[in-house]
Amino acid sequence: MGLGLVRDHVHMAETEVEIRNNPAENRYEAWLGDELAGFAEYRLRDETIVFVHTEVEDKFEGEGVGSTLVREALDDVQRDGELTVAVKCPFIKKWIEEHPDYQHLLA
């Protein structure tokens, strides 16, 4: 499976958000400069990536970090093309419900 560094960046205010896959920690991470702003934990099960928990630091709440994190993580899964998605995290579940163009990724 080729899940790797997510190359897309999003600008928030004057700070750039970078989304990275950290396979050693089983999570996608949102970085603002050298600060970890949030993460989406996952588990790999056969041909499925299961998103289990998403967390954004309080000071970044309401800035779109969580939505950017989910979108970029799902885009990475889609680019890889080898996995389906299962969701246990309520935030990601709601996000996918609100973005039907990502529902085809669901297991």
C-alpha positions as CSV (number, residue, x, y, z in Angstrom):
1,M,0.0,0.0,0.0
2,G,1.4,3.4,-1.0
3,L,-0.1,5.8,1.6
4,G,2.6,8.4,2.1
5,L,3.3,12.0,2.7
6,V,0.3,14.1,1.7
7,R,1.6,16.9,-0.4
8,D,-1.3,19.3,-0.3
9,H,-1.2,22.4,1.8
10,V,-3.9,24.8,2.9
11,H,-3.4,28.4,4.0
12,M,-5.2,29.4,7.2
13,A,-4.9,33.1,8.1
14,E,-1.2,33.6,7.7
15,T,-0.1,30.0,8.6
16,E,0.1,27.1,6.2
17,V,-1.5,23.8,7.3
18,E,0.4,20.7,6.1
19,I,-1.2,17.3,6.3
20,R,1.1,14.3,6.7
21,N,0.5,10.6,7.0
22,N,2.5,9.3,10.0
23,P,2.3,5.5,9.6
24,A,4.5,4.9,12.7
25,E,1.7,6.5,14.8
26,N,-1.2,5.2,12.6
27,R,-2.5,8.7,12.0
28,Y,-2.7,11.6,9.7
29,E,-1.4,14.8,11.2
30,A,-2.2,18.5,10.7
31,W,0.8,20.7,11.2
32,L,1.0,24.5,11.4
33,G,4.6,25.3,11.1
34,D,6.3,23.1,13.7
35,E,3.2,22.7,15.8
36,L,0.9,19.7,15.7
37,A,-2.6,21.1,15.4
38,G,-4.6,17.9,15.1
39,F,-4.6,14.3,14.0
40,A,-6.9,11.5,12.7
41,E,-6.1,8.1,14.0
42,Y,-6.6,5.0,11.9
43,R,-6.2,1.2,12.0
44,L,-5.4,-0.8,8.9
45,R,-7.5,-4.0,8.6
46,D,-6.9,-6.1,5.5
47,E,-8.0,-3.9,2.6
48,T,-9.7,-1.2,4.8
49,I,-8.5,1.8,6.6
50,V,-10.6,2.4,9.7
51,F,-10.7,6.0,11.0
52,V,-11.2,5.7,14.7
53,H,-10.6,9.2,16.3
54,T,-10.0,12.8,15.2
55,E,-8.7,15.5,17.5
56,V,-7.9,19.2,17.0
57,E,-6.1,21.3,19.5
58,D,-8.5,23.7,21.2
59,K,-6.7,26.8,19.9
60,F,-7.3,25.7,16.3
61,E,-10.9,24.8,16.7
62,G,-13.2,26.5,14.2
63,E,-10.3,27.2,11.8
64,G,-11.0,24.4,9.4
65,V,-8.1,22.2,10.6
66,G,-10.3,19.2,11.2
67,S,-12.1,19.5,7.8
68,T,-8.8,20.0,6.0
69,L,-7.3,17.0,7.8
70,V,-10.2,14.7,6.8
71,R,-10.3,15.9,3.2
72,E,-6.6,15.4,2.7
73,A,-6.5,12.1,4.4
74,L,-9.4,10.8,2.3
75,D,-7.7,12.2,-0.9
76,D,-4.6,10.3,0.0
77,V,-6.5,7.1,0.4
78,Q,-8.2,7.7,-2.9
79,R,-4.9,8.4,-4.7
80,D,-3.5,5.2,-3.3
81,G,-6.5,3.3,-4.7
82,E,-5.9,0.1,-2.7
83,L,-8.1,0.7,0.4
84,T,-11.7,1.2,1.2
85,V,-12.7,3.3,4.2
86,A,-14.5,2.5,7.4
87,V,-15.4,5.1,10.0
88,K,-15.8,4.9,13.7
89,C,-15.1,8.5,14.3
90,P,-18.3,10.6,14.5
91,F,-16.5,13.7,13.1
92,I,-15.3,11.9,10.0
93,K,-18.6,10.1,9.6
94,K,-20.5,13.4,9.6
95,W,-18.0,15.0,7.3
96,I,-18.4,12.2,4.7
97,E,-22.2,12.5,5.0
98,E,-21.9,16.2,4.1
99,H,-19.5,15.5,1.2
100,P,-21.2,12.8,-0.9
101,D,-18.3,12.8,-3.4
102,Y,-16.3,10.9,-0.9
103,Q,-18.9,8.2,0.0
104,H,-17.7,5.9,-2.8
105,L,-14.6,5.2,-0.6
106,L,-16.7,3.6,2.2
107,A,-16.4,-0.1,2.7
